[in-house]
């Protein structure tokens, strides 16, 4: 007499399927499923050889983000670049100036209780600013004419970065509270500028503004890039930059940051009579 399984192909198929699945379950090689049937995935964070995350913005305080990037020049020089991105609506920016006693960057941090301090514009052997400097409403020096750029804060507390060739400083109609000037402008209106500069690779500090109106402080602490190479790297970066001004680099390049549990220490080689203070 034929069996019930022979007369029922569906039951026989189910029986065979159970025989196949049982060993797989015992070996735990069936794929695991999430509640909605979609496998979970984790995107790894890119890190350098020291385990430091790169190409990722990290918020360290309201209006302040930090990022590290590995930049490489066409001449095969490379450096780890530190970038601060500031929302002008949430930070207070001022220019510190102490010509009589030029403090170290760590002293500037202790004296100002700032979240971050970095070097500003050029100064001479007597600690006089090479261009115009305004610290807490008090002006020093003389403005560049027809070249260079200026980072400034007006009477309303608004932060500006501009080319002095395109928009000269007008002492009769401008009441600046803070300002530091430097040279050259590396980018204006999203375009790379042309300028005369030597071909020496050195430590670099740049202040820039992106197309969203945020302020960026970019530091290359290694003697890796010429100014021409740096300008090219800024244009080709993914930072969406609108304007960029070279600050006093070389021995002056330095940054201290202490915010959100993060500390950054890039020591300048010299003491600094002029600094940019961020609170």
Buried (B, 14 or more C-beta within 10 A) or exposed (E): EEEEEEEEEEEBEEEEEEEEEEEEEEEEEEEEEEEEEEEEEEEEEEEEEEEEEBEBEEEBBEBBBBBBBEBEBEEEBBBBBBBBBBBBEEBBBBBBBBBEEBBBBEBBBEEBEBBBBBBBBBBEEEBBBBBBBBBEEEBBBBBBEEBBBBBBBBEEEEBBBBBBBEEEBEEEEEEBBBBBBBBBBBBBEEEBBEBEBEEEBBBBBBBBBBEEEBBBBBBBBBBBBBBBBBBBBBBEBEBEBBBBBBBBBBBBBBBBBBBBEEEBEBEBEBBBBBBBBBB
